[in-house]
Amino acid sequence: MQRELFQPSIENALDVITVLSGDGIIRYGNPAIERVLGYEPQELLGQSLFDFIHPDDMSNVTNAFNDGIQVPGCISSFEFRFQHKDGSWCDLGVTAKNLLDNLEVAGIVLSSRDITQRKRAEEELRQSFEKLQRTLGGTINALVTIAENRDPYMTGHHQRVTRLACALAEEMGLPEEQIEGLRVAGTIHDIGKISVPVEILAKPSSLKGYELGMVQTHPQAGYDLLKTAEFPWPVTQILLQHHERLDGSGYPKGLAGRNILLEARILAVADVVEAMSHRRAYRSPLGIDKALEEILRNKGVLYDPQGVDACLKLFTEKGFAFEEEPRYGYTRMR
């Protein structure tokens, strides 16, 4: 009676319904098989499901299949490519349910839906995203080149700061996406210096008051340059805030404490350490020891305490060191 009640629903289902024995042999298939997979149902009877699975998917399906057999009442979902009668591969999204006989697993029912179009759309989206990433990377690297070409002592600065900032963020346990936003911001954090006269940027002596004031406009200039760009992270705010200080003595807004984004506070630590340990037009490098002394002395005053602790740990315990890196270097982390 129950079989007669449910038979029409199975026979008329849009999804492929198959019943397998415990060893994966197909014992029943509904008419949807012909529409989705090209076979008449009787053509598959007595065949092993595993003879039609794409080799690259075999391991995942075998594991899911075995789990479904071994656990009574188990319902599992997985995807694999099934060979169409014409030789092509059809992507199937599958839900598997046990058939029980006196609480023993006697077989498995598979309900399969053609997801080929969805998989194609996902692949097209992935390719589009990768193309966008390459475009973004090329644009960022072009901007960095413009900025660094105006001051030879800045060559490699963005890459070194970014590498340290991301290492600090990882040490602090920030999530990957937040680190990725920091990576983008770090790569272009001084882009606003393209608005500063090159005579000031490369001046071989200390800057005068008005000259220093012009240099200090670069966070705002960088923000203004990129504020209409739609980044998936707060990149422009990080650029704007990377010279702010915890006690409010920074620029351009005089923000203090937690009013400064965490990513900007991390970038500030990395920027100071890199700048002090490398040569500038107006001075020789001060060295990493002096740089670490600076951030430790002003920990919690100017610089984020967690960022300082992470930086000290990286250099003194984990062997972090600035290395020469490719000048054109923005790449997505993963």
Secondary structure, DSSP 8 states (H G I E B T S, - for coil): -HHHHHHHHHHT-SSEEEEEETTSBEEEE-THHHHHHS--HHHHTT-BGGGGB-GGGHHHHHHHHHHHHHSTT-EEEEEEEEE-TTS-EEEEEEEEEEEEETTEEEEEEEEEEE-HHHHHHHHHHHHHHHHHHHHHHHHHHHHHHHHHHT-GGGTTHHHHHHHHHHHHHHHTT--HHHHHHHHHHHHTTTGGGGGS-HHHHT-SS---HHHHHHHTTHHHHHHHHHTTS--SS-HHHHHHHTT--TTS--SSS---GGGS-HHHHHHHHHHHHHHHHS-BTTB----HHHHHHHHHHTBTTTB-HHHHHHHHHHHHTS--------SS------
